[in-house]
Amino acid sequence: MRRSSRYPAAAVFLAVLLAAVPSAAQQPKVFRIVLVPERNIFDQEQKYRNLCDHLCSVLPVRVVFEVLQGYEEVMVEIETGTAQGAVLGSFLMAHGIARHDFIPLARPAWNTGDSFYRSYIFKRTQSPITEDVGSWKGKSFAFANRHTSAGYFFPLAVLRDQGVQRGEDHFSKVQVTGSHDTAVWVVASGLADIGAAKSTVFDEMMASRPGLADKIQVLRTGGRFPDATFVVNPRVEAEMRDALKNALLDLSTTPQGKAVLERFGASRFVPSEAGDYDDVFRVIEAAGFDIYKLPITTQDLETGR
């Protein structure tokens, strides 16, 4: 596996390149898959390392996974075709389906058997804040990112359902942390009163960091959002799309594939269809937004798409 970065070593966020280089003298075509920085970038690199190696061994291309600096950059790369594929959370996937004809292929079913995640809204355990949104008024809130179902749109939908039309104005201070794990740490450290993040990242953190669970209490949970979907640009040839999808779905059928899944933390991959994202569209609408009018990239703004 090879690592590289397009950013200075001192940068807060790094782009980490994961690639397995085949031994054949003739290097195959590169198939680039970009990822959003939903958690600590080095944890994310480790999570995808073995999957990357396996895909390189079964596909007629050299697969490269790259964790990019931000959600917007990921969308630009796949919209323009600079990257052929991506692993997207539910909001970016829904946005890509609605506005850019992205094609969902497959997503992991985790060891719980579930391929969906939920939104958690949480506070520090000793805080007097309750699930009543009235107790949130004037407090500080840590959103994971404004382009996430769990870390942004769901909490705004909760507020709007309770009569708070301008959700961010309900708080004395709003932080956008950039990733789900950082939103959790910000609240656990007392740097924000309340936060929101996806359940899969939250639950992994509670399980792997002794003592953290004692500092955080979940106030509300909701939504049913497809997790970590492998998606391709519509310009990718159907033969390659099918090969990648089948490689993921077939992981659970061989001993080697099962070992890769175990290290990835999943039991299998399941097919993803456009209809799986219905709850994402519902939550975005409930939060007061029209996904067809939500720009993510400069290109979205310029084209008005």
N, C-alpha and C positions, 0 to 999 in steps of 0.2 A: 504494500500500500504506500502511496506517495502523498505527502502533504505539501501544500503551498499556500501562499496568501497574496492577495492582490492589495493588501493594506499594510501600512507600516507596522512593525512589530509592537510599537508602543500604543497602537490604537486600542481603544476600549473594546471595540468589536472587531473580530477578525473573520475573514472569509477562509474557511478551512476546506481544502480540497481532499477528497477521498477517492483514490483510484487504485485499482488493481491492474498492474501492467503485465500482460501476457508474455510468455516466453518466446513466442514465435517472432521470427525476424521481421516479418511484415506486420506492422502495427495496424490493427483494425480501426475502423471509423469510431470516433468518440461519440458517445451518447451521453449528454450532460443533463443531470437532474439536480435542480436547485431546491434548497430547503429554507424555510423561514426560521429565524432564531428564536424558537419558542421556549428554549431553556438554555442553561449554561452551554456555551458553544462546544466546549471540550467533552461534556457529557453527551451532547448530541452526536459529535463525531464518533465517539466510542459506540454509541447505540447502532449506528449505521455501518460500521466498519465491516463486519462479517457478511452482512447482506450485500454490500457492494462487491466483496470478493466473490461471493457465490454467483451473483448475476453476471459478472465478467466471465465466469467459467462456463456458463450455459447459454449465453447470448452471442451472436455474431458481431458484437460491438464491444468497445472498451467503455464500460459504464463509469462515469465520474459523478460522485455526489459532492455538492458544494453548499456549505452553509453560508448564506449571504448576510449582509449587514442589516438589512431591514425588509419588512414585508413589501414595501413599494418596489424595492429593487428586484425581488423575486418575480413580481408581476410583470415588470418591464422586460426581464430576461425571457420569460416564456411567451409574452405577447409578441415580442419582436422575433422570436425564433432563435435568439442567441443560445437559449437552453431549449432542449427538445422536450424535457419533462420537468415535473416538480412534485414535491410532496406538500400538499396544502391542507390547512385547516378548513373548517366548514364554511366560514364566511368568504374567504378568498376563492374557494371552490365554487360556491354559489354565484359569486360575482363573475367568475370566469365562465361558468355555464351560461349565465344570463346575457353577458355582454361580449364575450370573446369566443364562444363556441368551444371552450376547453372540453376535453373528453376524459371523464373519470374512468379509471381502470379497476383498481382494487385498493383495499385498505386492510389493515391488520385487525383481526379479532384478538384482543388481549387475552391473557391467561384467565381472566374472569369470564371469558366467552363473549364479551360485549365488544362490538366494533364502534360504538357510539360513546361520546363523552357528554358531560353536563357542565353547567356553570355553577361554581361555588362562589357565594358572597360571604365574606368572613371578617372577623375582628380579632383583636387580642383577647385572650380568655378573660382577663380581669376587667375589661372595659364594661361600663354599664350600658353600652349600646345594645339594643334589642333588634328583633326582626322587623319591628315597626319602623317604617321609613321616616316617620316623624322624628325618631331618635337619631337619624342620620344627619338631620339638618344642621348646617354649620360645622360639620366635621370634615376631615380630610379623607379623600378617596384615592386609592391607587388602582388605575385601570392597567391591564396588561398591555393593550395596544388598541388603537381605535379601529383596527381592521380584524377584530376577533369577535366571534359570536359570544363566547363565554366571558371574555375579559372586557367587553365593552357593551355590546348591544343588549345582552340579557339584563344586566343591572339597570340600564336605561328603560327597558321594557317594564321592569318591575316598578320603577318610579312612576312611569307614565300611567300604569294601571292603577296606581294609588293617587292619581291626580296631579302629579308633579310633571308638568309639560316640558320644562327646560331642566333636564336632569343634572347637567354639570353645574348649573347655577345653584343647586340645592346644597352644594358643599362650599366650605370656606376655602378649600384648596384642592386642586385636582392634579394628580401626577400620572403621567403615562410612562410606565417603567420600561417598555420595550419588549418584555418577555413575561411569561406566566410565572416562572419561578422567582423572578425579581419582584413581582407584585406580592408574592407570598412573603419574601424576606423583608420587604419594606414594612409590611404590617407587623410581622413578628418582631422587628427591631424597634417598633414604636415610631417609625417615621411617617406613618399614615394610620388613621383610625380604622378604616375599612378598606377592603380590596376585593377584587374579583379575578378569578383564574379558571382554567379548565380543570376538570376533576382528575383527569389522568395524571397530569403533572403534579397537582396538589397531593394526590394519594401516594404517588411515588416518593415525594419529598417526606411525607409523614412517616412512611415505612422505612426509609433509608437513613433518616437523621434522628436518632434518639433524642427525646426531649422537645423536639419542635412541635409535636402534636399537643403538648401541654400548654403551648403558648398561643395556639390558634383555635378559634371556635367558628364553625360554619353557621351562618345565620339563615341563609336561604340557598336552595338549589333548584335547578330547573333546566329545561331545554333537553333536546335529544339530537345531538349533532354528530355527523359522521367524522371519524378521527383519521388524521394522517393519510389522506387519499393520494395515491399515485395518479397523476394526471399527465396528459400529453397535449402538446400544441396540435391543433387540427391539421397542420401541414405534415405531420409525421405519417409516413406510409402505413397503411392498414396492416401489412405484414409485420412490421416492426411493433406496432401497437399490440397486436395479438401475441407476438412472441414475448414481450415484456409482461403482459397480463398473465399469460399462461405460466411463465417462470415464477411469478409470485403465487399464483393459485396452486401450483404443483409442489411448493415447498413442503407441505404437510404430508406428501406421499412417499418421501424417501428418507432414509436415516440421516443423510447429509443435510437435507433441507430441514428436518426436524431439529437438528443441532443448531442450525442458523436461527430458526424461530425461537428456540429456547434462549439463546443469547440476546435476541431482539426483544424478548419479553412477550411474545405472542404465541398463540396456539395454532393459528393459520391465517391466511389472507382470504378475504371474501370479495366477490364482485361489487363494484360500486356503480350505481345508476343515478341518473339525474333526479329521479323521484325520491331518492334518499335524503334530499336536501330541503324537503318541504318545510320542516320545522325551522330551518334556518331562515327561509323567506318569511315565515310567520313571525318570528321574533324580531327580525329587522323592521317589518311593518309595524309591529306592536311598539317598537321603540320610536316610531315616528319618522322613519326614513323610507325612501323609495330606492331600491337597489339599482334601478336603471338610471338614477340621477346621482349616484354616489361615485365620484371619481376617486381612483386610487393613485393613478400615475399621471404625469404631465401629459402623456399621450391621450389619456381619457379626457382631460380638460380641453385639449386642442381639437379633438375630433368631435367632442360632445356626445360620445357614445356612452 
